[in-house]
Amino acid sequence: MTPVPARALLLVPGGFALLAGLDAALLLLGLPAPVDTSRLPEVHGVLLVLGFVGTLVALERAVAAARRWAYLAPALLGAGAVVLVSPASRTAAGALLVAGSTALAAVYVPLWRRSNDPAVLVQAAGAVLAAGAALLWLADVPVPDLLPWLCGFLILTIAGERLELARVTMLGTRAQPWLVTIAGAMVAATVATLLWPDVGHRLLGLALLALVAWLVRFDVARRTVRADGQARFMALCLLAGYAWLTVPGLTWSLTGAAAAGGAYDAVVHSVMLGFVMSMIMAHASVILPAVVRRPLPYTPLMYGPAALLHGSLLLRVAGDVGGSDPAVDVGGALGIVAILAFVGVALWSALRRPVPTQIGTREVSA
C-alpha cells in the first residue's frame, strides 16, 4: 500500500471547514444542527468557498508547482478556516484568508513561467478574485456584495482546469483565446459590481452565459457522455454543472443584482452546489489521487449522491421561485445528505481492499 504523504494533512482543515459549513447551512435553514453558535451562519459562505474549496484548490496547485513555499497557501487558508469558526477575532481569521489567497495567486507565477499556459492565466484570474474577496470581507463588505468575487474564483478556477484536462479536443480551435477573453470580461464585470451594481451584475451575467456556451461547445464531456463507467459519470456531472451555471447567468443578466430573497438563494446554491459540488464529484477520482497518492476508484454508487444533489437542488430552486419555504428546507437538507453521502462513498472506495478475481490458477485484483 502506498504511504500517504505528509501534505495530505493539509486536507484536514479543509474537511473541517466543509463540516462546519454544512452545520452552518442547517442553522440557516432553521433546522437542528450538531453545533449551534451564532457565528457559524455569519461565516457560512466565506468558510465554504475560501476555507473548504480554497484549501483543496491551493493544495492541488501546490503539488503541481512542486515548490515548498507553495504549501503556505493551503496551510494559511486551512488555518483561516479553523480560526474563523473559533472564538478568535474575525480580523485574525480574515488576515489568514487574505494571506492564503494571496499566496495562492503567487503560486500561479512559477506555473505560468513554466509553460505560458492560458489555462494557468484563467486560474490565476480566479485566485486574484479570491484574494480580493478575502480583503473586502476583512474590510466588512457584506457577503452578498462579495458573491460575484467568490463565484468568480470558483468558476474561473474550474474553467481553467477543464481547459487543462480537455485541451486535446480543442486543438485547431480558438478555444483558448476565447476563454482568456471571457475570463477578462468576468474579472472586469466583477469589479464593476461594486462600483455600478446593476450594470456590473448584468454584464457579469452575460459573461457567465458566454462561459457556459464555451464549456458546452469545447468541453470533451459532450463526447464522453456516451462512454461507460467513470468517463460517463464524470461527463454527466460536468454537463449538469454547466446547466446550473445558466441560473446565475440568466438571473444577473435579466434582473441585475440579487442581494436577498429567493433569487439570491437560487444564485448562491446553483453555483456552490449545482456547479462546484458537481465538479468536485466529477474530478474526485482524478485530482485527489494526485494529492494523497492513493487511488480513489470509481464506483457506480457515486451516482446516488450525485443524483440526490441535483434533485435536491431542483427542489430548493423551485421553492425559491415559488416562495415555498418547506421546499427550500427539504431541498437544503437533502443537499447536505448528498454531500455527506458522497464523502462516505469516496472514503469507502479509497479504503476498501481490492477484490481478488480467480483466473485459472492466478489471482489478480479486480
C-alpha positions as YAML, in Angstrom:
chain: A
units: angstrom
residues:
- id: 1
  name: MET
  ca: [0.00, 0.00, 0.00]
- id: 2
  name: THR
  ca: [1.41, 3.40, -0.98]
- id: 3
  name: PRO
  ca: [2.06, 5.58, 2.09]
- id: 4
  name: VAL
  ca: [0.03, 8.76, 2.33]
- id: 5
  name: PRO
  ca: [2.31, 11.83, 2.03]
- id: 6
  name: ALA
  ca: [2.51, 14.37, 4.85]
- id: 7
  name: ARG
  ca: [0.92, 17.03, 2.64]
- id: 8
  name: ALA
  ca: [-2.37, 15.13, 2.92]
- id: 9
  name: LEU
  ca: [-2.63, 16.52, 6.46]
- id: 10
  name: LEU
  ca: [-3.41, 19.88, 4.88]
- id: 11
  name: LEU
  ca: [-6.73, 18.38, 3.79]
- id: 12
  name: VAL
  ca: [-7.82, 18.09, 7.43]
- id: 13
  name: PRO
  ca: [-8.70, 21.77, 7.99]
- id: 14
  name: GLY
  ca: [-10.42, 21.78, 4.60]
- id: 15
  name: GLY
  ca: [-12.57, 18.86, 5.69]
- id: 16
  name: PHE
  ca: [-13.23, 20.64, 8.97]
- id: 17
  name: ALA
  ca: [-14.36, 23.71, 7.01]
- id: 18
  name: LEU
  ca: [-16.76, 21.55, 4.98]
- id: 19
  name: LEU
  ca: [-18.35, 20.02, 8.09]
- id: 20
  name: ALA
  ca: [-18.60, 23.41, 9.82]
- id: 21
  name: GLY
  ca: [-20.10, 24.92, 6.67]
- id: 22
  name: LEU
  ca: [-22.73, 22.19, 6.46]
- id: 23
  name: ASP
  ca: [-23.54, 22.71, 10.14]
- id: 24
  name: ALA
  ca: [-24.00, 26.42, 9.38]
- id: 25
  name: ALA
  ca: [-26.27, 25.51, 6.47]
- id: 26
  name: LEU
  ca: [-28.57, 23.61, 8.82]
- id: 27
  name: LEU
  ca: [-28.71, 26.61, 11.15]
- id: 28
  name: LEU
  ca: [-29.54, 28.95, 8.27]
- id: 29
  name: LEU
  ca: [-32.38, 26.63, 7.27]
- id: 30
  name: GLY
  ca: [-33.69, 26.73, 10.84]
- id: 31
  name: LEU
  ca: [-33.04, 23.02, 11.29]
- id: 32
  name: PRO
  ca: [-31.37, 21.23, 14.23]
- id: 33
  name: ALA
  ca: [-27.57, 21.16, 13.94]
- id: 34
  name: PRO
  ca: [-24.83, 19.36, 15.90]
- id: 35
  name: VAL
  ca: [-23.20, 22.69, 16.83]
- id: 36
  name: ASP
  ca: [-25.32, 25.77, 17.43]
- id: 37
  name: THR
  ca: [-23.42, 29.05, 17.55]
- id: 38
  name: SER
  ca: [-24.36, 32.49, 16.30]
- id: 39
  name: ARG
  ca: [-21.04, 32.85, 14.49]
- id: 40
  name: LEU
  ca: [-21.36, 29.90, 12.10]
- id: 41
  name: PRO
  ca: [-24.23, 31.27, 9.99]
- id: 42
  name: GLU
  ca: [-22.39, 34.59, 9.65]
- id: 43
  name: VAL
  ca: [-19.31, 32.97, 8.11]
- id: 44
  name: HIS
  ca: [-21.06, 30.22, 6.14]
- id: 45
  name: GLY
  ca: [-20.22, 31.39, 2.62]
- id: 46
  name: VAL
  ca: [-16.65, 32.50, 3.25]
- id: 47
  name: LEU
  ca: [-15.96, 29.32, 5.21]
- id: 48
  name: LEU
  ca: [-17.05, 27.02, 2.37]
- id: 49
  name: VAL
  ca: [-15.57, 28.99, -0.52]
- id: 50
  name: LEU
  ca: [-12.18, 30.05, 0.87]
- id: 51
  name: GLY
  ca: [-11.86, 27.58, 3.75]
- id: 52
  name: PHE
  ca: [-13.05, 24.38, 2.05]
- id: 53
  name: VAL
  ca: [-12.72, 24.80, -1.73]
- id: 54
  name: GLY
  ca: [-9.86, 27.28, -1.40]
- id: 55
  name: THR
  ca: [-7.79, 24.83, 0.64]
- id: 56
  name: LEU
  ca: [-8.43, 22.00, -1.86]
- id: 57
  name: VAL
  ca: [-7.53, 24.16, -4.86]
- id: 58
  name: ALA
  ca: [-4.44, 25.60, -3.17]
- id: 59
  name: LEU
  ca: [-3.17, 22.14, -2.20]
- id: 60
  name: GLU
  ca: [-3.65, 20.76, -5.70]
- id: 61
  name: ARG
  ca: [-1.87, 23.77, -7.21]
- id: 62
  name: ALA
  ca: [0.97, 23.48, -4.71]
- id: 63
  name: VAL
  ca: [1.51, 19.88, -5.77]
- id: 64
  name: ALA
  ca: [1.54, 20.98, -9.42]
- id: 65
  name: ALA
  ca: [4.00, 23.80, -8.72]
- id: 66
  name: ALA
  ca: [6.37, 21.47, -6.81]
- id: 67
  name: ARG
  ca: [7.67, 24.35, -4.66]
- id: 68
  name: ARG
  ca: [7.86, 24.02, -0.89]
- id: 69
  name: TRP
  ca: [6.74, 27.60, -0.28]
- id: 70
  name: ALA
  ca: [3.59, 26.93, -2.34]
- id: 71
  name: TYR
  ca: [2.22, 24.83, 0.53]
- id: 72
  name: LEU
  ca: [1.84, 28.05, 2.52]
- id: 73
  name: ALA
  ca: [-1.32, 28.73, 0.53]
- id: 74
  name: PRO
  ca: [-3.36, 25.69, 1.67]
- id: 75
  name: ALA
  ca: [-1.84, 25.92, 5.17]
- id: 76
  name: LEU
  ca: [-2.89, 29.55, 5.60]
- id: 77
  name: LEU
  ca: [-6.35, 29.05, 4.10]
- id: 78
  name: GLY
  ca: [-6.95, 25.99, 6.25]
- id: 79
  name: ALA
  ca: [-5.76, 27.84, 9.36]
- id: 80
  name: GLY
  ca: [-8.02, 30.74, 8.43]
- id: 81
  name: ALA
  ca: [-11.00, 28.38, 8.26]
- id: 82
  name: VAL
  ca: [-10.25, 26.95, 11.71]
- id: 83
  name: VAL
  ca: [-9.80, 30.40, 13.26]
- id: 84
  name: LEU
  ca: [-12.97, 31.57, 11.52]
- id: 85
  name: VAL
  ca: [-15.00, 29.02, 13.45]
- id: 86
  name: SER
  ca: [-13.15, 29.52, 16.73]
- id: 87
  name: PRO
  ca: [-13.84, 32.29, 19.27]
- id: 88
  name: ALA
  ca: [-10.79, 34.18, 17.95]
- id: 89
  name: SER
  ca: [-11.29, 37.57, 16.34]
- id: 90
  name: ARG
  ca: [-12.71, 37.88, 12.85]
- id: 91
  name: THR
  ca: [-9.73, 40.07, 11.99]
- id: 92
  name: ALA
  ca: [-7.28, 37.26, 12.69]
- id: 93
  name: ALA
  ca: [-9.25, 34.84, 10.51]
- id: 94
  name: GLY
  ca: [-9.58, 37.41, 7.75]
- id: 95
  name: ALA
  ca: [-5.85, 38.15, 7.79]
- id: 96
  name: LEU
  ca: [-5.07, 34.44, 7.38]
- id: 97
  name: LEU
  ca: [-7.54, 34.13, 4.49]
- id: 98
  name: VAL
  ca: [-6.05, 37.19, 2.77]
- id: 99
  name: ALA
  ca: [-2.54, 35.78, 3.20]
- id: 100
  name: GLY
  ca: [-3.59, 32.33, 1.98]
- id: 101
  name: SER
  ca: [-5.47, 33.56, -1.10]
- id: 102
  name: THR
  ca: [-2.60, 35.93, -1.96]
- id: 103
  name: ALA
  ca: [-0.16, 33.02, -1.66]
- id: 104
  name: LEU
  ca: [-2.43, 31.01, -3.98]
- id: 105
  name: ALA
  ca: [-2.26, 33.77, -6.57]
- id: 106
  name: ALA
  ca: [1.54, 33.77, -6.22]
- id: 107
  name: VAL
  ca: [1.66, 30.00, -6.88]
- id: 108
  name: TYR
  ca: [0.48, 30.65, -10.43]
- id: 109
  name: VAL
  ca: [3.62, 32.69, -11.18]
- id: 110
  name: PRO
  ca: [6.00, 29.69, -11.43]
- id: 111
  name: LEU
  ca: [3.26, 27.69, -13.14]
- id: 112
  name: TRP
  ca: [2.94, 30.43, -15.78]
- id: 113
  name: ARG
  ca: [6.71, 30.76, -16.22]
- id: 114
  name: ARG
  ca: [6.95, 27.01, -16.73]
- id: 115
  name: SER
  ca: [4.52, 26.81, -19.64]
- id: 116
  name: ASN
  ca: [2.93, 30.17, -20.56]
- id: 117
  name: ASP
  ca: [-0.31, 28.22, -20.49]
- id: 118
  name: PRO
  ca: [-3.57, 30.20, -20.99]
- id: 119
  name: ALA
  ca: [-5.27, 27.75, -18.59]
- id: 120
  name: VAL
  ca: [-2.94, 28.94, -15.83]
- id: 121
  name: LEU
  ca: [-3.78, 32.55, -16.68]
- id: 122
  name: VAL
  ca: [-7.50, 31.87, -16.30]
- id: 123
  name: GLN
  ca: [-7.00, 30.13, -12.95]
- id: 124
  name: ALA
  ca: [-4.74, 32.95, -11.77]
- id: 125
  name: ALA
  ca: [-7.53, 35.42, -12.52]
- id: 126
  name: GLY
  ca: [-9.76, 33.36, -10.25]
- id: 127
  name: ALA
  ca: [-7.16, 33.43, -7.48]
- id: 128
  name: VAL
  ca: [-6.93, 37.22, -7.75]
- id: 129
  name: LEU
  ca: [-10.70, 37.41, -7.26]
- id: 130
  name: ALA
  ca: [-10.35, 35.15, -4.19]
- id: 131
  name: ALA
  ca: [-7.73, 37.47, -2.72]
- id: 132
  name: GLY
  ca: [-9.94, 40.47, -3.48]
- id: 133
  name: ALA
  ca: [-12.92, 38.79, -1.82]
- id: 134
  name: ALA
  ca: [-10.89, 37.98, 1.32]
- id: 135
  name: LEU
  ca: [-9.56, 41.54, 1.53]
- id: 136
  name: LEU
  ca: [-13.00, 43.10, 1.03]
- id: 137
  name: TRP
  ca: [-14.53, 40.73, 3.59]
- id: 138
  name: LEU
  ca: [-11.83, 41.78, 6.07]
- id: 139
  name: ALA
  ca: [-12.91, 45.36, 5.37]
- id: 140
  name: ASP
  ca: [-16.50, 44.45, 6.39]
- id: 141
  name: VAL
  ca: [-18.01, 44.45, 2.90]
- id: 142
  name: PRO
  ca: [-21.26, 42.38, 3.15]
- id: 143
  name: VAL
  ca: [-21.11, 38.86, 1.74]
- id: 144
  name: PRO
  ca: [-23.96, 39.47, -0.79]
- id: 145
  name: ASP
  ca: [-21.79, 42.19, -2.34]
- id: 146
  name: LEU
  ca: [-18.87, 39.75, -2.44]
- id: 147
  name: LEU
  ca: [-20.84, 36.99, -4.14]
- id: 148
  name: PRO
  ca: [-19.55, 37.79, -7.66]
- id: 149
  name: TRP
  ca: [-15.97, 37.70, -6.35]
- id: 150
  name: LEU
  ca: [-16.43, 34.38, -4.57]
- id: 151
  name: CYS
  ca: [-18.28, 32.87, -7.53]
- id: 152
  name: GLY
  ca: [-15.67, 34.18, -9.96]
- id: 153
  name: PHE
  ca: [-12.88, 32.47, -8.02]
- id: 154
  name: LEU
  ca: [-14.66, 29.12, -8.16]
- id: 155
  name: ILE
  ca: [-15.89, 29.37, -11.75]
- id: 156
  name: LEU
  ca: [-12.63, 30.58, -13.33]
- id: 157
  name: THR
  ca: [-10.56, 28.04, -11.40]
- id: 158
  name: ILE
  ca: [-12.72, 25.19, -12.66]
- id: 159
  name: ALA
  ca: [-12.91, 26.55, -16.21]
- id: 160
  name: GLY
  ca: [-9.11, 26.77, -16.34]
- id: 161
  name: GLU
  ca: [-8.81, 23.21, -15.07]
- id: 162
  name: ARG
  ca: [-11.23, 22.00, -17.74]
- id: 163
  name: LEU
  ca: [-9.01, 23.62, -20.35]
- id: 164
  name: GLU
  ca: [-6.01, 21.79, -18.87]
- id: 165
  name: LEU
  ca: [-7.75, 18.41, -18.75]
- id: 166
  name: ALA
  ca: [-9.56, 18.55, -22.10]
- id: 167
  name: ARG
  ca: [-7.12, 20.52, -24.25]
- id: 168
  name: VAL
  ca: [-6.65, 17.72, -26.78]
- id: 169
  name: THR
  ca: [-10.22, 18.14, -28.03]
- id: 170
  name: MET
  ca: [-9.67, 21.87, -28.53]
- id: 171
  name: LEU
  ca: [-6.67, 21.67, -30.88]
- id: 172
  name: GLY
  ca: [-7.21, 23.61, -34.08]
- id: 173
  name: THR
  ca: [-9.89, 25.81, -32.49]
- id: 174
  name: ARG
  ca: [-9.91, 29.27, -30.91]
- id: 175
  name: ALA
  ca: [-10.98, 27.81, -27.57]
- id: 176
  name: GLN
  ca: [-8.01, 29.14, -25.60]
- id: 177
  name: PRO
  ca: [-8.10, 32.81, -26.67]
- id: 178
  name: TRP
  ca: [-11.89, 32.83, -26.29]
- id: 179
  name: LEU
  ca: [-11.65, 31.54, -22.72]
- id: 180
  name: VAL
  ca: [-9.00, 34.13, -21.82]
- id: 181
  name: THR
  ca: [-11.24, 36.86, -23.25]
- id: 182
  name: ILE
  ca: [-14.26, 35.63, -21.31]
- id: 183
  name: ALA
  ca: [-12.20, 35.42, -18.11]
- id: 184
  name: GLY
  ca: [-11.05, 39.01, -18.58]
- id: 185
  name: ALA
  ca: [-14.64, 40.11, -19.11]
- id: 186
  name: MET
  ca: [-15.72, 38.30, -15.94]
- id: 187
  name: VAL
  ca: [-12.98, 39.96, -13.86]
- id: 188
  name: ALA
  ca: [-13.85, 43.42, -15.22]
- id: 189
  name: ALA
  ca: [-17.58, 42.86, -14.63]
- id: 190
  name: THR
  ca: [-16.90, 41.59, -11.10]
- id: 191
  name: VAL
  ca: [-15.07, 44.81, -10.22]
- id: 192
  name: ALA
  ca: [-17.94, 46.76, -11.80]
- id: 193
  name: THR
  ca: [-20.46, 45.08, -9.48]
- id: 194
  name: LEU
  ca: [-19.03, 47.08, -6.58]
- id: 195
  name: LEU
  ca: [-18.95, 50.39, -8.47]
- id: 196
  name: TRP
  ca: [-22.16, 50.12, -10.51]
- id: 197
  name: PRO
  ca: [-24.07, 47.16, -9.03]
- id: 198
  name: ASP
  ca: [-26.93, 46.92, -11.52]
- id: 199
  name: VAL
  ca: [-24.84, 47.34, -14.67]
- id: 200
  name: GLY
  ca: [-21.98, 45.25, -13.29]
- id: 201
  name: HIS
  ca: [-24.21, 42.29, -12.45]
- id: 202
  name: ARG
  ca: [-25.88, 42.39, -15.85]
- id: 203
  name: LEU
  ca: [-22.51, 42.38, -17.61]
- id: 204
  name: LEU
  ca: [-21.30, 39.58, -15.36]
- id: 205
  name: GLY
  ca: [-24.40, 37.56, -16.18]
- id: 206
  name: LEU
  ca: [-23.74, 37.94, -19.92]
- id: 207
  name: ALA
  ca: [-20.08, 36.96, -19.47]
- id: 208
  name: LEU
  ca: [-21.16, 33.93, -17.48]
- id: 209
  name: LEU
  ca: [-23.56, 32.83, -20.21]
- id: 210
  name: ALA
  ca: [-20.71, 33.18, -22.70]
- id: 211
  name: LEU
  ca: [-18.63, 30.90, -20.48]
- id: 212
  name: VAL
  ca: [-21.43, 28.32, -20.39]
- id: 213
  name: ALA
  ca: [-21.55, 28.41, -24.19]
- id: 214
  name: TRP
  ca: [-17.76, 27.92, -24.29]
- id: 215
  name: LEU
  ca: [-17.92, 24.94, -21.92]
- id: 216
  name: VAL
  ca: [-20.74, 23.27, -23.84]
- id: 217
  name: ARG
  ca: [-19.04, 23.91, -27.18]
- id: 218
  name: PHE
  ca: [-15.49, 22.86, -26.39]
- id: 219
  name: ASP
  ca: [-15.53, 20.50, -23.41]
- id: 220
  name: VAL
  ca: [-14.90, 16.83, -24.08]
- id: 221
  name: ALA
  ca: [-17.89, 15.92, -21.86]
- id: 222
  name: ARG
  ca: [-20.20, 16.16, -24.88]
- id: 223
  name: ARG
  ca: [-18.42, 13.13, -26.32]
- id: 224
  name: THR
  ca: [-17.54, 11.13, -23.23]
- id: 225
  name: VAL
  ca: [-21.14, 11.17, -22.01]
- id: 226
  name: ARG
  ca: [-21.68, 8.35, -24.50]
- id: 227
  name: ALA
  ca: [-18.96, 6.25, -22.86]
- id: 228
  name: ASP
  ca: [-19.31, 3.88, -19.91]
- id: 229
  name: GLY
  ca: [-18.17, 3.77, -16.30]
- id: 230
  name: GLN
  ca: [-16.14, 6.62, -14.84]
- id: 231
  name: ALA
  ca: [-15.96, 8.60, -18.09]
- id: 232
  name: ARG
  ca: [-19.76, 8.72, -18.35]
- id: 233
  name: PHE
  ca: [-20.19, 9.61, -14.67]
- id: 234
  name: MET
  ca: [-17.73, 12.49, -14.99]
- id: 235
  name: ALA
  ca: [-19.39, 13.75, -18.16]
- id: 236
  name: LEU
  ca: [-22.86, 13.72, -16.62]
- id: 237
  name: CYS
  ca: [-21.63, 15.64, -13.55]
- id: 238
  name: LEU
  ca: [-19.88, 18.17, -15.78]
- id: 239
  name: LEU
  ca: [-22.85, 18.77, -18.07]
- id: 240
  name: ALA
  ca: [-25.23, 19.06, -15.12]
- id: 241
  name: GLY
  ca: [-22.88, 21.60, -13.54]
- id: 242
  name: TYR
  ca: [-22.77, 23.65, -16.73]
- id: 243
  name: ALA
  ca: [-26.56, 23.67, -16.86]
- id: 244
  name: TRP
  ca: [-26.72, 25.08, -13.32]
- id: 245
  name: LEU
  ca: [-24.41, 27.95, -14.32]
- id: 246
  name: THR
  ca: [-27.19, 29.28, -16.53]
- id: 247
  name: VAL
  ca: [-29.20, 30.16, -13.40]
- id: 248
  name: PRO
  ca: [-26.86, 32.95, -12.17]
- id: 249
  name: GLY
  ca: [-26.12, 33.90, -15.77]
- id: 250
  name: LEU
  ca: [-29.79, 34.48, -16.61]
- id: 251
  name: THR
  ca: [-30.68, 35.94, -13.20]
- id: 252
  name: TRP
  ca: [-27.91, 38.53, -13.24]
- id: 253
  name: SER
  ca: [-28.23, 39.46, -16.91]
- id: 254
  name: LEU
  ca: [-32.03, 39.91, -16.71]
- id: 255
  name: THR
  ca: [-32.55, 41.34, -13.22]
- id: 256
  name: GLY
  ca: [-29.19, 42.78, -12.16]
- id: 257
  name: ALA
  ca: [-28.06, 42.41, -8.55]
- id: 258
  name: ALA
  ca: [-29.94, 39.90, -6.41]
- id: 259
  name: ALA
  ca: [-28.81, 40.57, -2.85]
- id: 260
  name: ALA
  ca: [-31.61, 38.86, -0.94]
- id: 261
  name: GLY
  ca: [-34.66, 36.61, -1.21]
- id: 262
  name: GLY
  ca: [-35.32, 33.63, -3.41]
- id: 263
  name: ALA
  ca: [-33.30, 34.93, -6.37]
- id: 264
  name: TYR
  ca: [-30.21, 35.32, -4.19]
- id: 265
  name: ASP
  ca: [-30.62, 31.85, -2.68]
- id: 266
  name: ALA
  ca: [-31.07, 30.31, -6.12]
- id: 267
  name: VAL
  ca: [-27.97, 32.03, -7.49]
- id: 268
  name: VAL
  ca: [-25.79, 31.08, -4.50]
- id: 269
  name: HIS
  ca: [-26.68, 27.42, -4.46]
- id: 270
  name: SER
  ca: [-26.79, 26.96, -8.23]
- id: 271
  name: VAL
  ca: [-23.12, 27.95, -8.23]
- id: 272
  name: MET
  ca: [-21.95, 26.40, -4.97]
- id: 273
  name: LEU
  ca: [-23.91, 23.13, -5.16]
- id: 274
  name: GLY
  ca: [-25.07, 22.70, -8.74]
- id: 275
  name: PHE
  ca: [-21.77, 23.71, -10.31]
- id: 276
  name: VAL
  ca: [-18.94, 23.46, -7.76]
- id: 277
  name: MET
  ca: [-20.00, 20.33, -5.86]
- id: 278
  name: SER
  ca: [-20.87, 18.62, -9.12]
- id: 279
  name: MET
  ca: [-17.36, 19.44, -10.42]
- id: 280
  name: ILE
  ca: [-15.82, 18.09, -7.20]
- id: 281
  name: MET
  ca: [-17.76, 14.85, -7.60]
- id: 282
  name: ALA
  ca: [-16.66, 14.62, -11.24]
- id: 283
  name: HIS
  ca: [-12.97, 15.25, -10.58]
- id: 284
  name: ALA
  ca: [-12.54, 13.50, -7.22]
- id: 285
  name: SER
  ca: [-11.17, 10.30, -8.78]
- id: 286
  name: VAL
  ca: [-8.64, 12.30, -10.81]
- id: 287
  name: ILE
  ca: [-7.48, 15.12, -8.53]
- id: 288
  name: LEU
  ca: [-7.37, 13.54, -5.06]
- id: 289
  name: PRO
  ca: [-5.06, 10.63, -6.03]
- id: 290
  name: ALA
  ca: [-2.53, 13.18, -7.31]
- id: 291
  name: VAL
  ca: [-2.58, 14.88, -3.91]
- id: 292
  name: VAL
  ca: [-2.69, 11.92, -1.50]
- id: 293
  name: ARG
  ca: [-1.01, 9.29, -3.73]
- id: 294
  name: ARG
  ca: [-3.81, 6.85, -3.14]
- id: 295
  name: PRO
  ca: [-6.30, 5.73, -5.79]
- id: 296
  name: LEU
  ca: [-9.94, 6.66, -5.48]
- id: 297
  name: PRO
  ca: [-11.58, 4.05, -7.71]
- id: 298
  name: TYR
  ca: [-14.81, 4.93, -9.43]
- id: 299
  name: THR
  ca: [-17.87, 3.03, -8.25]
- id: 300
  name: PRO
  ca: [-21.44, 3.20, -9.61]
- id: 301
  name: LEU
  ca: [-22.50, 4.02, -6.05]
- id: 302
  name: MET
  ca: [-21.30, 7.57, -6.78]
- id: 303
  name: TYR
  ca: [-24.39, 8.08, -8.91]
- id: 304
  name: GLY
  ca: [-26.59, 8.02, -5.81]
- id: 305
  name: PRO
  ca: [-25.18, 11.13, -4.10]
- id: 306
  name: ALA
  ca: [-24.82, 12.94, -7.44]
- id: 307
  name: ALA
  ca: [-28.46, 12.31, -8.37]
- id: 308
  name: LEU
  ca: [-29.59, 13.34, -4.87]
- id: 309
  name: LEU
  ca: [-27.51, 16.54, -5.09]
- id: 310
  name: HIS
  ca: [-29.13, 17.70, -8.30]
- id: 311
  name: GLY
  ca: [-32.60, 16.51, -7.37]
- id: 312
  name: SER
  ca: [-32.48, 18.31, -4.03]
- id: 313
  name: LEU
  ca: [-31.22, 21.48, -5.70]
- id: 314
  name: LEU
  ca: [-34.08, 21.37, -8.19]
- id: 315
  name: LEU
  ca: [-36.49, 21.18, -5.25]
- id: 316
  name: ARG
  ca: [-34.74, 24.06, -3.47]
- id: 317
  name: VAL
  ca: [-34.70, 26.35, -6.51]
- id: 318
  name: ALA
  ca: [-38.35, 25.50, -7.21]
- id: 319
  name: GLY
  ca: [-39.08, 26.57, -3.64]
- id: 320
  name: ASP
  ca: [-37.14, 29.81, -4.21]
- id: 321
  name: VAL
  ca: [-39.14, 30.58, -7.35]
- id: 322
  name: GLY
  ca: [-42.48, 29.59, -5.87]
- id: 323
  name: GLY
  ca: [-41.91, 31.08, -2.43]
- id: 324
  name: SER
  ca: [-42.23, 27.70, -0.70]
- id: 325
  name: ASP
  ca: [-40.17, 27.59, 2.50]
- id: 326
  name: PRO
  ca: [-40.80, 23.85, 3.10]
- id: 327
  name: ALA
  ca: [-39.40, 23.04, -0.37]
- id: 328
  name: VAL
  ca: [-36.31, 25.16, 0.35]
- id: 329
  name: ASP
  ca: [-35.80, 23.49, 3.73]
- id: 330
  name: VAL
  ca: [-36.26, 19.93, 2.44]
- id: 331
  name: GLY
  ca: [-34.13, 20.60, -0.62]
- id: 332
  name: GLY
  ca: [-31.41, 22.15, 1.52]
- id: 333
  name: ALA
  ca: [-31.38, 19.27, 3.99]
- id: 334
  name: LEU
  ca: [-31.24, 16.67, 1.21]
- id: 335
  name: GLY
  ca: [-28.37, 18.56, -0.39]
- id: 336
  name: ILE
  ca: [-26.38, 18.21, 2.83]
- id: 337
  name: VAL
  ca: [-27.18, 14.49, 2.91]
- id: 338
  name: ALA
  ca: [-25.96, 14.19, -0.70]
- id: 339
  name: ILE
  ca: [-22.59, 15.80, 0.09]
- id: 340
  name: LEU
  ca: [-22.02, 13.66, 3.17]
- id: 341
  name: ALA
  ca: [-23.09, 10.56, 1.25]
- id: 342
  name: PHE
  ca: [-20.55, 11.26, -1.49]
- id: 343
  name: VAL
  ca: [-17.80, 11.73, 1.10]
- id: 344
  name: GLY
  ca: [-18.79, 8.39, 2.62]
- id: 345
  name: VAL
  ca: [-18.80, 6.60, -0.74]
- id: 346
  name: ALA
  ca: [-15.43, 8.13, -1.65]
- id: 347
  name: LEU
  ca: [-13.86, 7.06, 1.65]
- id: 348
  name: TRP
  ca: [-15.25, 3.55, 1.28]
- id: 349
  name: SER
  ca: [-13.93, 3.31, -2.28]
- id: 350
  name: ALA
  ca: [-10.47, 4.58, -1.31]
- id: 351
  name: LEU
  ca: [-10.07, 2.37, 1.77]
- id: 352
  name: ARG
  ca: [-11.59, -0.91, 0.62]
- id: 353
  name: ARG
  ca: [-9.31, -3.79, -0.33]
- id: 354
  name: PRO
  ca: [-9.26, -4.87, -3.99]
- id: 355
  name: VAL
  ca: [-11.46, -7.89, -4.62]
- id: 356
  name: PRO
  ca: [-9.35, -10.80, -5.91]
- id: 357
  name: THR
  ca: [-10.64, -12.46, -9.05]
- id: 358
  name: GLN
  ca: [-9.63, -16.03, -9.92]
- id: 359
  name: ILE
  ca: [-8.38, -16.51, -13.48]
- id: 360
  name: GLY
  ca: [-7.13, -20.05, -14.00]
- id: 361
  name: THR
  ca: [-4.58, -20.68, -11.28]
- id: 362
  name: ARG
  ca: [-3.62, -17.00, -10.83]
- id: 363
  name: GLU
  ca: [-5.27, -14.26, -8.75]
- id: 364
  name: VAL
  ca: [-5.48, -10.69, -9.97]
- id: 365
  name: SER
  ca: [-7.15, -7.62, -8.48]
- id: 366
  name: ALA
  ca: [-10.48, -6.69, -9.99]
...
